[in-house]
Amino acid sequence: MSSTSYPATSQTTTTIPKLAVNGSNWIVWKNRTLILIHAKKLSHLLDDSVARPVKPEPLGDNPTTEETDTFATASEKYQEFDQSDAEVKHFITSTIPDSLFIKTINCTTASSLWKVI
């Protein structure tokens, strides 16, 4: 059985087994995947318990300092959420068989991907 390693901290490594094509290791794979995602403090991305921030609209001409600050804060929150979601999708898709990955290819969020699996 092949596996993929992700650094859990600077001193330890977590190994997630690749999900078998026939699903024979589903329980082990699912639980190790959930533990890793929880350890990374990203489990809210699987259950939609935190709303996805709205992507801010581009600033118009001559924005005020307040508008610029608000835009910067909203952009940062959106990018952090998007990056975390991509990280969870990567954890999952890098450890599933291609036949299952193909079924998730149109999933745009970690939550939607998890529901398909």
Contacts in CASP RR format, 6 or more apart in sequence:
PFRMAT RR
TARGET T0000
AUTHOR 0000-0000-0000
METHOD contacts of the structure
MODEL  1
MSSTSYPATSQTTTTIPKLAVNGSNWIVWKNRTLILIHAKKLSHLLDDSV
ARPVKPEPLGDNPTTEETDTFATASEKYQEFDQSDAEVKHFITSTIPDSL
FIKTINCTTASSLWKVI
1 17 0 8 1.000
1 18 0 8 1.000
1 20 0 8 1.000
1 25 0 8 1.000
2 17 0 8 1.000
2 18 0 8 1.000
3 15 0 8 1.000
3 16 0 8 1.000
3 17 0 8 1.000
3 18 0 8 1.000
3 95 0 8 1.000
4 15 0 8 1.000
4 16 0 8 1.000
4 18 0 8 1.000
4 94 0 8 1.000
4 95 0 8 1.000
5 13 0 8 1.000
5 14 0 8 1.000
5 15 0 8 1.000
5 16 0 8 1.000
6 13 0 8 1.000
6 14 0 8 1.000
6 16 0 8 1.000
6 36 0 8 1.000
6 91 0 8 1.000
7 13 0 8 1.000
7 14 0 8 1.000
8 14 0 8 1.000
8 36 0 8 1.000
8 39 0 8 1.000
8 40 0 8 1.000
14 32 0 8 1.000
14 35 0 8 1.000
14 36 0 8 1.000
14 39 0 8 1.000
15 32 0 8 1.000
16 29 0 8 1.000
16 32 0 8 1.000
16 33 0 8 1.000
16 36 0 8 1.000
16 91 0 8 1.000
16 95 0 8 1.000
17 25 0 8 1.000
17 28 0 8 1.000
17 29 0 8 1.000
17 32 0 8 1.000
17 95 0 8 1.000
18 29 0 8 1.000
18 95 0 8 1.000
18 96 0 8 1.000
18 97 0 8 1.000
19 25 0 8 1.000
19 26 0 8 1.000
19 29 0 8 1.000
19 95 0 8 1.000
19 96 0 8 1.000
19 97 0 8 1.000
19 100 0 8 1.000
20 26 0 8 1.000
20 29 0 8 1.000
20 97 0 8 1.000
21 97 0 8 1.000
21 99 0 8 1.000
23 29 0 8 1.000
29 95 0 8 1.000
33 91 0 8 1.000
33 92 0 8 1.000
33 95 0 8 1.000
34 43 0 8 1.000
34 46 0 8 1.000
36 91 0 8 1.000
37 43 0 8 1.000
37 45 0 8 1.000
37 46 0 8 1.000
37 88 0 8 1.000
37 91 0 8 1.000
40 87 0 8 1.000
40 88 0 8 1.000
42 84 0 8 1.000
42 87 0 8 1.000
42 88 0 8 1.000
42 110 0 8 1.000
44 50 0 8 1.000
45 84 0 8 1.000
45 85 0 8 1.000
45 88 0 8 1.000
45 109 0 8 1.000
45 110 0 8 1.000
45 111 0 8 1.000
46 88 0 8 1.000
46 110 0 8 1.000
46 111 0 8 1.000
46 114 0 8 1.000
47 111 0 8 1.000
48 111 0 8 1.000
50 81 0 8 1.000
52 81 0 8 1.000
52 85 0 8 1.000
52 109 0 8 1.000
53 74 0 8 1.000
53 77 0 8 1.000
53 78 0 8 1.000
53 81 0 8 1.000
54 74 0 8 1.000
54 78 0 8 1.000
55 78 0 8 1.000
56 70 0 8 1.000
56 71 0 8 1.000
56 74 0 8 1.000
56 75 0 8 1.000
56 78 0 8 1.000
59 67 0 8 1.000
59 68 0 8 1.000
59 71 0 8 1.000
63 71 0 8 1.000
85 109 0 8 1.000
85 110 0 8 1.000
88 110 0 8 1.000
89 107 0 8 1.000
89 109 0 8 1.000
89 110 0 8 1.000
89 113 0 8 1.000
92 110 0 8 1.000
92 113 0 8 1.000
92 114 0 8 1.000
92 117 0 8 1.000
93 101 0 8 1.000
93 104 0 8 1.000
93 113 0 8 1.000
96 104 0 8 1.000
96 117 0 8 1.000
100 117 0 8 1.000
103 116 0 8 1.000
104 113 0 8 1.000
104 116 0 8 1.000
104 117 0 8 1.000
107 113 0 8 1.000
107 116 0 8 1.000
END
